[in-house]
Amino acid sequence: MKTFKINFIFFSLLCGFMFLSYQSIVAQENQKPIDSVKVYTIENCVNQFSTNKTVETKVGYQYWFADKDFIDGRTLKMSVVAPQQSTHAPHKHIEDEFFFVLEGTAKFYLNGETQIVKPYTSLYCPSMQMHGISNVGDTELKYLVIKKYQKK
């Protein structure tokens, strides 16, 4: 039952992400020449996790389900952090973002305050606010990062 809940939540997040992406594409079709509209197919709209496509980090790895180039800067990434480690120190940036904890125990930092959270917890990082996440548990921390990067 636990695996079903994890899969259902993960599937729901991905469906929501794809629905928002579809709405954006439809809205932008009238603004772009036909030649520049990306064609979406079942092959490029389904992204099954694969260990051979992970990107190693200093404290674990990450996997991009949707990178900056997939849809106008919107991304979906899974970060995996070793026990008692952090991907990086608290920081801030122009983009806001969400974290969604899948597995492990995280310490969320937001503007000088912290809170320990468990799986199935969402964390919001507002634009230009100091934030961070670290693994305070004895097992890997796995969480999703949902973010839209600014156009350059």
N, C-alpha and C positions, 0 to 999 in steps of 0.2 A: 504494500500500500504506500510506503514511504517513497519508493521509486516512482510510482505512478504520480504522486503529488509533485515530485521534483520535475518529472517530465512534463506534466500538465502546466505547471507554472512557467517553465522554460518555454514550452510551446506557445503559451499565451503571450509571453513577452515578445517572442519572435513574430507572432501573427500581428500583434499591435504595431510593431516596428515596420513590418511589411505593409500594413494597411496605411499607415501614415506616409510611407514612401510612395505608395500608389497614388494617394491623394495629391501629393506634391507633383508627381509626374503629370497627372491629368491637368492640374492647374497650370503647369508650365508649358504644356504642349503648344498653346496658342502664342507663346512668347518666343519659342525657338524655331529656327528653320527645321524642316523635316529631316535634313541630313544629320543634325546634331542630337536628335532624340535617341536615347539609348534604348535598345530593344531588350526587353526582359523575357526570358524563357525559363522553363522549368529547370534547366541546367544551371543557369546563373542565379536563380532565386532560391535554390536549396543549397545550404552549406552544412554538410555533416562534419562534425569535429573529426580531425585527423591528427594524430601525434606527429606525423612527418611534416605538417604545415605549421607547427608551433614556432614561436620566436623566443629564443632563450633570453632571459634577463639575469641580472646579478643575483636575484633571490628566488628564481623560479622560471616561469614562462608565461607567455600570453598567446592567445589565439584570436585572430580577427575574423569574426563572422561576417562583418560588413566594414570594409575600410573606407578611408576618406574619399576614394574614387568611385565607390559603388553608387552612392546617391548624394549628391550635392553637399558633401561634408558630414553627413550623418553617419555615425559609426556604432557598431556593437562589437565589444571585445570581451573576452574572458581573461581575467588575470588570475594566476595561481602563484601564491606566495608561500615560501617555506615557513615552518614554525618559528616564531619569535623574530620575524623579519618584517621589513617594510620595503615597498617598491622604491619609495623616495620620501624625503622629508615633507612636512606640510608645505603647501605652495598655493598660489592663486593664479588664475588666468581668466581671460575675457569670457571664455565659454562656460556655461553652467553644465553640470553633468549629474547623472544618477549612478549610484552603485547599487547592485542587488546581490546580497550575500547568498551563495548557493550552498557552501559547505564551510565548516570551521568556525572559529571565534575571532571576530574583528574588533579592533578599537578604532572608532571613528573620531576624528579630530575636526572640529569646526570652530574657528575663531576663538581659540584658547580653551574650549571645553571639549571633553571627551565622553564617550559612552561606549560600553562594551555591548556588542550585538551578536546574535546567533543567526543561523540560516533563516531564509525567507523574510529578511529585513531589507527594506529599501532605504537608501540614504541619499539625500539631495545636497548637492554642492552648488550654492548660488554663485553667479558671476562675481569675480573679483573678491571672493571671500577666502580666507586661509582655510585649507582643508587637507585632510590626508586620511589614509587607512593603513592599518598595520595588523599583522597576524599576532595575536597574543595567546594563541592556543598551542597545543602539542601536535596538531595535524596540519596538513595543508589548508590554506584559506583559498577558496575559489569564489570569485565574484564577477559579476558582469559590470561593464562600464558602458553607459549609453551617453553619447555626447555628439554634438554637432560642431564641427570645426568651422571657424570663420573663413570666408572666401579670401583668397590672397589677391 
